[in-house]
Amino acid sequence: MRVAILDDYQDVARDLADWSRLPAGSTLTVFNEPLADGNTGGIDAVAAALEPFDALVVMRERTPFPAALIDRLPNLKLLVTTGARNNAIDLTACAARGIPVSGTGMVGTPTAELTWGLILALAKRIPAEERALRDGRWQTGLTSDLAGKRLGLVGLGKLGTKVARVGQAFGMEVVAWSPNLTDERAAAAGVTRVEKRALFATADVVSVHLVLSERTRGVVGAAEIGAMKPTALFVNTSRAGLVDETALTDALRHGHIGGAGIDVFPVEPLPADSLWLSLPNTVLTPHLGYVTRENYAVFYRDALEDILAWAAGAPVRLLTAG
C-alpha cells in the first residue's frame, strides 16, 4: 500500500503509532507543510501531490476534499480522518467512487481546557502583562475577577458542559442557549437556559460550543455581538463559520466589547496579512483546541488500526454526514 499522512505540522505522526505494522511492502509518506487549498486554484497542486496514494490519513478539516479533488485521485481507495467528523470531506463524492471514509476516536477534554486558557488569559491580561514585564514595565493595567460574573455558553453539549463546570468552580453564574436546549437539559448541568439575545446582553464572558452546520452557520451575528456589554469577553474554540467575522472584528476594533480569545479562523493557517493580527484586546491561538500529545496518540493509533482493518477486509468505523 502507498499511504500518506497529511498536515502533520508538528512532525509527530511517525512517533505516535507503529507504522511498521502496515502490510509488507507498504510505503509511508508524511506531509509536514500545508498543501494548497483544495477548494481554490491550488487543487492542481494537491491532486498532483496525492495522486500516487492508495490511502490517505488527513487531519480533520485542514486540507479540504471536495468532489473536484476526489475525482482527480484515481488510486485513492481509503480515506481516514482524525476525529469522528470532517465537514471538509465530500462524503457523497467518496461514496460514488466506492471510497470508504473512516474516522478515529479522540480525547474529550482538550478544547474545554483551551477555552479556559483563553478566558483566563483575557481576564487576567496574561499575554499583555507578560510582554510588558519583558519590556521593563510593571503592572500596566487592572485585571478582572471571574467569581460572581455571568458565563454565557452558546451550546451545552459535551464540551459546553465541561466548560460550565469549571465556570461553576470559579463561582460564576452559568447560563446557556442553543437551538435545541431545554430547561430540563440545562438544569441537569446546573445551568440556566436563557434566550439567545438575553445571553449576549447579560453575559460577562460568552463562549461558543456548537457544531458547525448549515443550520448554525452565522448563529452569532451582528445583532448578538452588538448586544454584548462593552466589558464582555468573547471566546470561540469551535468553528469560525459560527460567527459573523466582520461584526466581531468591527466590535473589537472600535472597542465595543472588552476582548476576544480566538482559536479558529476562516482561513487556516492564518495569513500573515490577516486583520486578526492587528486587532487590540485579543488572544489568538493557532487552532490548538485538539492539538495535544494525548489526542494525537489516539488519532494516529486509530488511523493505523483503520488502515489495517480495511487491508484485512474487516469493517472500519465509517463517517456519517454531519
C-alpha positions in Angstrom: 0.0 0.0 0.0 1.0 3.6 -0.6 0.0 5.6 2.4 0.3 9.3 3.0 -0.3 11.3 6.2 -1.3 14.9 5.6 -0.7 18.1 7.5 1.5 16.7 10.3 2.6 20.2 11.2 4.5 19.1 14.3 6.2 16.1 12.6 4.9 13.7 15.3 2.8 11.1 13.4 5.7 8.7 12.8 6.4 8.5 16.6 2.8 8.2 17.8 1.9 4.9 16.1 3.8 1.8 15.0 3.6 2.3 11.2 5.9 -0.7 10.7 2.6 -2.7 11.2 1.5 -1.6 7.7 1.2 -4.5 5.2 4.5 -5.8 3.9 5.9 -3.7 1.1 3.9 -0.6 2.1 5.4 2.9 1.9 4.6 5.8 4.2 4.9 9.4 3.2 4.3 12.3 5.6 3.5 15.8 4.6 4.5 18.3 7.3 3.6 21.5 5.5 0.1 22.6 4.5 -1.0 21.6 1.0 -2.6 24.2 -1.2 -6.3 24.7 -0.5 -8.2 22.1 -2.5 -11.2 24.5 -2.8 -9.2 27.1 -4.8 -6.8 27.2 -7.7 -4.4 25.1 -5.6 -6.4 22.0 -6.4 -3.9 21.1 -9.2 -1.0 21.1 -6.7 -3.0 19.0 -4.2 -4.1 16.5 -6.8 -0.5 16.1 -8.2 0.9 15.5 -4.7 -1.7 13.0 -3.7 -2.3 11.1 -6.9 0.0 8.2 -6.2 -1.5 7.1 -2.9 -3.9 4.3 -2.1 -4.8 5.5 1.5 -4.7 9.0 3.0 -4.7 9.9 6.7 -5.9 13.5 7.0 -6.0 15.8 10.0 -9.6 17.0 10.4 -10.6 19.9 8.2 -7.0 21.0 7.4 -7.0 20.0 3.7 -10.4 20.1 2.0 -11.5 17.1 -0.1 -14.3 18.4 -2.4 -15.6 16.3 -5.2 -13.4 18.0 -7.7 -10.3 16.8 -5.8 -11.6 13.3 -5.1 -12.3 12.8 -8.8 -8.7 13.5 -9.6 -7.3 10.8 -7.3 -7.7 7.6 -9.3 -5.6 5.5 -6.9 -7.4 6.5 -3.8 -9.1 3.5 -2.1 -9.4 4.6 1.6 -9.6 8.0 3.3 -9.1 8.2 7.1 -9.7 11.4 9.0 -8.8 12.1 12.6 -11.9 12.6 14.8 -15.4 11.5 14.3 -16.5 14.0 11.7 -14.9 16.1 9.0 -17.0 18.6 7.2 -14.2 19.3 4.7 -14.7 15.9 3.0 -17.4 15.4 0.4 -18.7 12.1 1.6 -21.2 11.8 -1.3 -18.3 12.0 -3.8 -16.4 9.4 -1.9 -19.4 7.1 -1.8 -19.9 7.5 -5.5 -16.3 6.3 -6.1 -16.7 3.5 -3.5 -14.1 5.0 -1.2 -14.8 4.3 2.4 -14.2 7.3 4.8 -13.3 6.3 8.3 -12.7 8.2 11.5 -10.9 7.8 14.8 -11.6 8.3 18.5 -10.4 11.4 20.3 -9.9 12.7 23.8 -12.9 14.7 25.0 -11.2 17.4 27.2 -8.5 19.4 25.3 -10.8 22.0 23.7 -12.6 22.7 27.0 -9.2 23.2 28.7 -8.0 25.6 26.0 -11.3 27.6 26.3 -10.4 28.3 29.9 -6.8 29.1 28.9 -8.2 31.8 26.6 -10.7 33.1 29.2 -8.1 33.4 31.9 -5.6 34.9 29.5 -8.1 37.7 28.7 -9.5 38.3 32.1 -6.1 38.3 33.8 -4.3 40.1 31.0 -1.6 37.4 31.0 -0.2 37.9 27.5 -0.2 41.7 27.7 1.4 41.8 31.2 4.0 39.1 30.2 5.1 41.2 27.2 5.1 44.4 29.4 7.2 42.7 32.0 9.8 41.6 29.5 9.9 45.2 28.2 10.7 46.5 31.7 7.2 47.7 32.7 5.4 46.6 35.8 1.6 46.2 36.3 0.3 48.1 33.3 -3.4 47.6 33.8 -6.1 46.1 36.0 -7.3 42.5 35.6 -10.8 41.2 36.2 -12.3 38.7 38.6 -14.4 35.9 37.3 -16.2 35.0 40.6 -19.7 36.4 40.6 -19.7 37.1 36.9 -22.0 35.6 34.3 -20.7 33.0 31.9 -22.9 32.6 28.8 -22.4 29.3 26.8 -23.6 29.1 23.2 -24.1 25.4 23.1 -24.3 23.0 26.1 -23.2 19.6 24.7 -20.2 17.6 26.0 -17.7 20.5 25.6 -20.1 23.2 26.8 -20.9 21.2 29.9 -17.3 20.7 30.7 -16.7 24.5 30.4 -19.8 25.1 32.6 -18.4 23.0 35.4 -15.2 25.0 35.5 -17.1 28.2 35.5 -19.2 27.0 38.4 -16.0 26.1 40.3 -14.8 29.7 39.8 -18.1 30.9 41.4 -19.6 32.1 38.1 -23.3 32.1 37.3 -23.6 30.0 34.1 -26.4 30.4 31.5 -26.7 28.8 28.1 -28.6 28.8 24.9 -28.6 26.6 21.8 -31.3 25.9 19.2 -32.4 22.7 20.9 -31.6 23.3 24.5 -34.4 22.7 27.0 -34.8 24.0 30.6 -34.5 20.4 31.8 -31.2 19.7 30.0 -29.7 22.9 31.2 -30.9 22.3 34.8 -29.3 18.8 34.7 -25.9 20.6 34.2 -26.6 23.2 36.9 -27.1 25.8 34.2 -30.0 28.2 33.5 -31.3 28.3 29.9 -31.9 31.8 28.6 -32.9 33.2 25.2 -30.1 34.0 22.8 -30.3 37.8 23.0 -30.5 37.7 26.8 -27.4 35.6 26.9 -25.4 38.1 24.8 -26.8 41.1 26.5 -26.1 40.0 30.1 -23.0 37.7 30.0 -19.6 38.9 31.1 -18.0 36.0 29.1 -19.5 34.4 26.1 -18.1 31.1 24.8 -19.2 29.2 21.7 -19.5 25.4 21.7 -21.7 24.4 18.7 -21.1 22.1 15.8 -20.9 24.0 12.5 -23.7 23.1 10.1 -25.9 24.9 7.6 -28.3 25.5 10.5 -25.7 27.0 12.8 -23.6 28.9 10.3 -23.5 32.6 11.3 -25.6 31.8 14.5 -23.6 34.6 16.3 -24.3 37.6 14.1 -24.1 41.4 14.3 -27.2 41.6 16.4 -25.8 39.3 19.1 -22.4 40.9 19.1 -24.0 44.3 19.2 -25.9 43.4 22.3 -22.8 42.5 24.3 -21.6 44.6 27.2 -18.6 46.9 26.4 -16.6 44.9 29.0 -17.6 41.5 27.9 -15.2 38.9 26.6 -15.9 36.6 23.6 -14.3 33.2 23.1 -14.5 30.8 20.1 -12.8 27.5 20.1 -15.5 25.8 17.9 -15.5 26.9 14.3 -15.1 30.3 12.6 -18.2 29.8 10.5 -20.4 30.1 13.5 -19.6 33.8 13.9 -20.0 36.8 11.7 -16.3 37.7 11.4 -16.9 41.2 10.2 -19.2 42.1 13.1 -16.8 40.6 15.6 -13.7 42.3 14.2 -15.5 45.6 13.9 -16.6 45.4 17.6 -13.0 44.7 18.7 -11.5 47.4 16.5 -13.9 50.0 17.9 -13.8 48.9 21.5 -17.4 47.8 21.6 -16.5 44.7 23.6 -13.8 44.0 26.1 -11.8 41.4 24.1 -11.8 38.1 22.3 -10.0 34.8 22.6 -10.0 33.1 19.2 -8.7 29.6 18.2 -10.4 29.2 14.9 -10.3 31.3 11.7 -12.0 31.3 8.3 -8.6 30.6 6.6 -6.1 28.4 8.3 -3.1 28.7 8.7 -3.8 32.4 9.4 -2.3 34.5 6.6 0.4 36.9 7.6 -1.7 39.9 6.5 -4.8 38.8 8.4 -6.7 41.6 10.1 -6.8 39.5 13.3 -3.1 40.1 13.9 -3.6 43.8 14.2 -6.7 43.8 16.5 -6.5 45.1 20.1 -7.6 43.1 23.1 -7.3 39.7 21.6 -5.6 36.4 22.5 -5.1 34.3 19.4 -4.1 30.6 19.2 -3.5 28.6 16.0 -6.4 26.1 16.3 -4.9 24.3 19.3 -8.1 23.0 20.7 -7.4 19.4 19.8 -3.6 19.6 19.4 -2.4 17.7 22.4 0.0 14.7 22.6 -2.7 12.5 24.2 -5.2 13.4 21.5 -2.8 12.9 18.6 -1.7 9.5 20.1 -5.4 8.4 19.8 -5.7 9.9 16.3 -2.8 8.1 14.8 -3.2 4.8 16.7 -6.8 4.6 15.5 -5.9 5.7 12.0 -3.4 2.9 11.7 -6.0 0.4 13.0 -8.5 1.6 10.4 -6.0 1.0 7.6 -5.1 -2.5 8.9 -8.7 -3.4 9.3 -9.5 -2.2 5.8 -6.5 -4.1 4.3 -7.7 -7.2 6.0 -11.2 -6.9 4.7 -12.6 -6.2 8.2 -15.2 -3.4 9.0 -13.9 0.1 9.6 -15.6 2.9 11.6 -17.3 4.8 8.8 -18.1 8.6 9.0 -21.6 9.8 8.5 -22.7 13.1 7.2 -22.8 15.9 9.8 
